[in-house]
Amino acid sequence: MNKTVKSVLFAAGVVAVLALTVLFGYLGFKGEKPLDKMNLSYTDKVTMVNGTPEVVHSGVEFKNGDSTKCKMQLTMGDPSEKYSFLTIVKILAPSGKAAAWVSGSSGSWEMEFDLPEKGTYTITSEYYADAYSFRDACLELDPNIEIKIEDDGSFDGFVFSGEDGQWKIDHDIKINTSK
């Protein structure tokens, strides 16, 4: 190899190393710093009697030290099961204010939200057997949300059947926090 080709390759290598150093240095200052990974789970037992849910609540907690952001994967219930109620899962900050929430009968959700407070966060579920109490609970969490209840008392295709029964609702949660 001649001297000119070696010089060009050497210069290109130096430029590439400097560019990568600057890029990763920038990302180190601007990117998110992963802090904690957690796998949590809980099971609630719901018994519907005369159209009213009777619930044995459990829920889980996690501690937040220095994290400011949370990525969460939540899987709840069994999609093949027919539920006669809707669930709201709340992630409550140490002050009791909802940091995030989701609702449905069952499913999987991915959420990203801020962790505005340090301390113990609580994940808990509430169960609603009619569209009107469900709407009121959602409006309490987000006054700007619009929930249209159909003439038959259903919401977004979900029919509150009021059917009596017993269910175990499993909640599996994966959390990644960062700063």
N, C-alpha and C positions, 0 to 999 in steps of 0.2 A: 504494500500500500504506500502511496506516495505521501509526502509530508503535508500537502494541502488537504488531502482527504482526511488524514488523521487530525489535523487542526480543526476542520469543520465538524467532524464527529465529536471531538472533545468539547468544542464550544456548544454544540447542540445538547450534549449531556449536561454541561454546567447549567445551561438555560432551563432544561427540564427539571433538574434537581432544585434550582431556585424557585421555579414556578410551583412545584409541589410543596416546597417548604412554605411559601407564602399562602397557598391555598389551604393547607392543613392548619397553619397558624391562624388564619382568618376563621376557619370553621371551629377551631378550638375556642375562640373568643365569642363567636356568634352562635354556634350550634348549641343544641341541648346536651346537657350532661346527664346521662342516665344515673339514677340513684338507687331505686329499689325495684325489685320484682317480687310479686306476691301471687300465690294461688290460694283463693279462699272459696268456701262453699257453706251453704246452709240450706236447711229444709224446713218449710212451714207445712203445717197440717191444717187443711181447710175442710170444714164440714158445713154444708149448706142445709139449713133446717128451715122449712117454710119460707124460702126465699131470702133468708138472712144468713150471711157467712159468720161462722164461729171459727176463730182462728187461734191456733197455738203458734205464736210468733217465735222466731229465733233471731236471725240476722247475724251480722259479723261486724267487727271493727278493724280498722287499721290505723297505725300511727303515722303521722306526717311530721318529719323533722324540718328539713330544709327544702323540700320539693315545692315547686310552684305550678307544675303541670302534671296531669294524669291522663294516661291512655288506658282505657278499660274495655275488656271484652266480657260481656255478660250473656250467659245462656240460662234460660229460665223455662221450666215446665217441659211438657212432652207435646210436640206438635201433633201427634196422633190422638191425643186425649181431647175430649169435648168438655170444656169448662163452661160453667154457667155464670161466670164472673170475670171481670178484668182486674189486672194487677197493676199497681204503680210501685216501682222500685225507686227508692230515694237514696241518694248519697248525701248524708247530712254532715256539715262542717261542725267543728267543736261548739260553735255558737248556737247550733240547732237549725241554721239556715240551710236550705237545699243547695248544694254545690252543683248537682246534676240529678236528672231523673229520667226514667223511661216508663212506658206503659204498654200493655198488651196482655193477651191470654197466655202466650208462650212464644218463644223465639230466641234469636241471637241478635245482639246489638254490639256495635263498636262505638265508643264514645271518646271524645277528647274534651277535657275541661280543665279549668284552673283550680288550683288548690289555694284559696285565698288566705287560709289560716293554718297555723301550726297546731298540732295536737291530735286528738283522736277523732277520726271520721267514723260514722256509723252507716252501715248499709242495711236497710230494712224494707219490708214490703207491706203494702196495704191492699185490701181486696174490696171490690165494689160490685154489688149485685144489681145495680140499676144505672142507667145512663145519666140520670140527673145528679146523683151523689158523686159519680165518677167525674162529670163535668165540673162540679163545684170544687172537687179536690184538685183537678188540673188547673182551674182558674186561680186557686190559692197559690199554686206553685208558679204560674205564669199568667198574669192578668191579661196579657195580649193574645193568648191562644184562642183560636176559634174552634168550637166543637159544635157540630150540627147534629142534633138528635132527630132521627127520622120519626114519622108519625107512628110507626109501630114500636117505638121505644128503643130502636137499635142505634148503634153508633158505628159508623165506618164499616158496615157489614157485619158487625158483631151483634148477635141477638142475646140479650140477657134473658135466658130461659127461666131462671129461678128454680131450676131443677135441683131437687135434693140429691145429696151425694157426699162422698168423702174423697179427698185428693191429697196427695203428697206433692208439693211443689218444690223441686230441687233448683237451686241457684248455684251456678258455677261461675266464678269470677277470676279473671286474670288482670292484674294491675301492673303497669309499668309507670313509675314516677320519674320525673326529671326536673332539672333546674335550668 
